[in-house]
Every structure is written in C-alpha cells, then in structure tokens.
Amino acid sequence: MKQIYIIRHGETELNRQGIVQGRGINSDLNDTGRAQAEAFYQKYKNIPFDKIYTSELKRTWQTVQKFIDSGLPWEKLSGLDELAWGVWEGKPNTEDSREAFREMLQSWEGGDYKAHFEGGESVQDVYERLKQPMEILSTRPEEKTVLLCMHGRAMRVFLCLLLGKPLSEMTEFPHQNTVLYKIGFEDGKFTVLEFNSAVHLDGLMIG
C-alpha cells in the first residue's frame, strides 16, 4: 500500500489575523508556523519518505523545508495551490468579508460548485486542477511513501476528490495549520488511515 501524508502548511501572519490569502498571496510562515513545521519534522523525520510534493506557494515548502534539506526528491505542483479567492485576497477581516464568505460557503454546500468571487476560482475549478496531482499519486508506484503539503480549502477539495465524496461534504474535513491526513492507496482506491491528526502539536506552546 502507498501511504500519502497530506498536511496543511504552517501558520502565516495573515492566517493569524484571519485574513484570506488564497492562490494570489505568496506569504511566508510566521514564528508560530515555523514552530509547527519543526514540531511536525521532529515527529515524522524518521518516516522513509520517497518524495515530497508541495504547491507553488512558498508557505507549503517552508513547512517541509527540513525534509527537503535532507535531500528528498521534491516536486512543486501548481494543481495543489490554494483556491483563488479573487477580490477578497489579502483584504481585512471585516463583517462584510465574513458575510461574503458565509454566502459563498452556503452556495457550495448547496451544490453550486461553480460559484466564485470576482477574479477567483470556484471549488469546481480547484477540483478539476487537483485531478493532475491525483493522477500523479495514482501512477508512480515506486513512490511508496509520500509527503504532500498544501492548503486548507484545496485540501478539503482534494480529500473529496480522492475519497469519491461530493464537494458538499468538504466541511467534513476539519483542519488547522500542519494538521495531517494520512491516506492509503491500494488497488486503485484511496482510503483514510489517519483523520485530522495534530498529535505533533501536543505540548507546542503557541503564544
């Protein structure tokens, strides 16, 4: 069985402020994010990963930098990028923005997967571009153990895609920074081995 460790990137300053980043804002990890990345590394550094995949956004590869520095093969896939939130990216967290996001999430949960903000992507768009990373994971048997770092909303869409669930069930996959979903792939089928695991963050004092 292939094992795929899918994690969300560590915290950025915009995460901390509740400001949406999306695909268009290429922010760095903050001190908390670096501490989360280190905690993940210490917990999983002895796993014999064959390959690392990240999105094109630096917050993902900064999160797994120590694994990369250890000499593991690394590939960036634009298909793993976060959903583009268009006009709302980088905007302050206000009542107006929260209301706009609530309405968009309701549209998606109601089955309108093509709804999107001006200049942004729909969850259907993200679902379609995630088929390329899914194909890669499905067709490289020599990569037995894979570490993949991506983004919150895209991760929810990806888990729906891998597990054959409708996009209306995205909310079934909670996440926080550096949370782990461990996925197995065998006989053409993806299954969940670990769900929303944050054991590596136990005892991490975050101010």
Number of C-alpha atoms within 10 A of each C-alpha: 12 18 21 25 19 24 29 24 30 31 24 21 15 19 16 11 10 15 19 19 21 24 22 17 16 12 17 20 23 17 15 19 24 21 19 26 25 20 19 22 18 12 12 14 14 8 11 12 19 14 20 22 23 29 22 19 24 17 26 29 26 20 30 25 16 16 20 16 10 9 9 14 13 17 14 18 18 16 21 28 26 23 25 26 22 17 12 20 17 16 13 15 14 11 9 10 15 14 11 14 16 11 12 18 20 13 16 20 16 11 14 17 19 12 17 21 15 11 11 19 19 18 24 17 16 22 21 13 17 22 16 15 16 16 10 12 19 18 10 10 12 9 17 17 18 21 21 26 27 28 29 22 21 24 26 20 26 27 23 20 19 19 13 12 13 12 23 18 15 22 14 11 16 13 21 16 21 29 23 23 23 20 21 18 19 11 8 7 11 21 15 16 13 12 14 17 15 17 13 19 19 8 8 12 9 10 5
